[in-house]
Amino acid sequence: MKTSTTLKWVTGGLEAFFAIPFIGGIVIVSLSWAPLWIMLGLHIVTLIFSIRELEARTGSIVGIVASVIGFVPFVGFIMHIAASIILLIDAAKTSAREKELT
């Protein structure tokens, strides 16, 4: 499995967790928004690997935007949902394509 695919599974799962109403927000606020900074870094790393491996970049870009504007209550929630859906679908497509090739 490609590194970018693994990172997309991880970041997509984390974004899905942060999109859980109230729980994701409580975790982010209680840790002084540090998860948003960590996710920003993970999305940038995922984007770099996606570029190097010629894979889709959209999920990582949406994730970067979600991390930057994630402190806005409802906008952040919507962005976390969008990022998680895009990342997980892309990771699943890439995993299926890799299985077909082997």
C-alpha positions as CSV (number, residue, x, y, z in Angstrom):
1,M,0.0,0.0,0.0
2,K,1.3,3.4,-0.9
3,T,2.2,5.8,1.9
4,S,-0.3,8.4,0.7
5,T,-3.1,5.8,0.9
6,T,-2.2,4.9,4.4
7,L,-2.1,8.6,5.4
8,K,-5.4,9.2,3.8
9,W,-7.0,6.4,5.8
10,V,-5.5,7.9,9.0
11,T,-6.4,11.5,8.3
12,G,-9.8,10.6,7.0
13,G,-10.5,8.6,10.2
14,L,-9.3,11.4,12.4
15,E,-11.4,14.0,10.5
16,A,-14.4,11.7,10.9
17,F,-13.8,11.6,14.6
18,F,-13.6,15.4,14.8
19,A,-16.8,15.6,12.9
20,I,-18.8,13.8,15.6
21,P,-21.1,16.5,17.0
22,F,-20.0,17.8,20.4
23,I,-17.4,15.1,21.1
24,G,-15.0,16.3,18.3
25,G,-15.5,19.9,19.4
26,I,-15.0,19.1,23.0
27,V,-11.7,17.3,22.2
28,I,-10.5,20.1,20.0
29,V,-11.4,22.9,22.5
30,S,-10.2,21.0,25.6
31,L,-6.8,20.5,24.0
32,S,-6.6,24.3,23.1
33,W,-7.0,23.6,19.3
34,A,-3.8,21.6,19.2
35,P,-5.6,18.8,17.2
36,L,-6.2,21.3,14.4
37,W,-2.5,22.1,14.2
38,I,-1.6,18.4,14.3
39,M,-4.1,17.7,11.5
40,L,-2.8,20.6,9.5
41,G,0.7,19.0,9.6
42,L,-0.7,15.6,8.8
43,H,-2.6,17.0,5.8
44,I,0.4,18.7,4.5
45,V,2.5,15.5,4.8
46,T,-0.3,13.6,3.1
47,L,-0.4,16.2,0.3
48,I,3.3,15.9,-0.3
49,F,3.1,12.1,-0.5
50,S,0.1,12.3,-2.8
51,I,2.0,14.7,-5.1
52,R,5.1,12.4,-5.1
53,E,3.0,9.3,-5.8
54,L,0.8,11.0,-8.4
55,E,-2.4,10.4,-6.4
56,A,-5.5,12.6,-5.8
57,R,-4.8,15.7,-3.8
58,T,-8.3,17.1,-3.2
59,G,-8.9,15.4,0.2
60,S,-5.7,16.8,1.6
61,I,-6.4,20.3,0.4
62,V,-9.9,20.2,1.9
63,G,-8.4,18.9,5.1
64,I,-5.9,21.8,5.2
65,V,-8.8,24.2,4.8
66,A,-10.7,22.4,7.5
67,S,-7.7,22.7,9.9
68,V,-7.3,26.3,9.2
69,I,-11.0,27.3,9.7
70,G,-11.9,24.5,12.1
71,F,-12.2,26.8,15.0
72,V,-15.5,28.3,13.6
73,P,-18.1,26.1,15.2
74,F,-20.5,25.0,12.4
75,V,-18.2,25.8,9.4
76,G,-15.5,23.6,11.0
77,F,-18.0,20.8,11.5
78,I,-19.0,20.8,7.8
79,M,-15.4,21.0,6.7
80,H,-14.4,18.0,8.9
81,I,-17.3,16.0,7.4
82,A,-16.3,17.0,3.8
83,A,-12.6,16.2,4.4
84,S,-13.3,12.9,6.0
85,I,-15.7,11.8,3.2
86,I,-13.3,12.8,0.4
87,L,-10.2,11.3,2.1
88,L,-11.9,8.0,2.9
89,I,-13.4,7.6,-0.5
90,D,-10.1,8.4,-2.2
91,A,-8.3,5.9,0.1
92,A,-10.8,3.2,-0.7
93,K,-10.5,3.8,-4.5
94,T,-6.8,3.7,-4.3
95,S,-6.8,0.5,-2.2
96,A,-9.2,-1.2,-4.7
97,R,-7.1,-0.1,-7.6
98,E,-3.9,-1.5,-5.9
99,K,-5.7,-4.8,-5.3
100,E,-6.6,-5.1,-9.0
101,L,-3.0,-4.6,-10.0
102,T,-1.7,-7.4,-7.8
